[in-house]
Amino acid sequence: QYVPVKGDHVIGIVTAKAGDVFRLDVGGSEPASLSYLAFEGATKRNRPNVQVGDLVYGQFVVANKDMEPEMVCIDSSGKSSGMGLIGQDGFLFKVSLGLIRKLLAPKCEIIQELSQLYPFELVLGMNGRIWVKAKTVQQTLIIVNILEACEYMTAEQRKQALAKLSGN
């Protein structure tokens, strides 16, 4: 089970709207809260269009055992910096926290190798959730399968699998 940590970037699923706050399932023991004002350009009049079931990529600003975890989708200067609502037509799946750390490491070979296969969008959450979207559903699922298998493959096995897929 994921334990929220201040500063972690995670993918949450909107489970409820309560007044000015959205409730998000982040895979922890309790839901996280996200104010509608915690989006770039949001004001009392200009609210973000967030619905129950939407995926949100955000960052924890409050995360300790005595308080409800609280997320935002803006950095300290009020910019979204890639955070916010995630597109509707990708694929969300869960992997181990160890694999997420491996994928988030700078110069991650796995992602560099995959990006030579197809163009795709990728969102990695520290809570073990990955969202991916390629041009077609088939390409998306191939990328999902490779990412899931990476955990148990050596670099050599991975290169062989990717070579088969790219037809080399």
Disulfide bonds with the S-S distance in Angstrom:
none
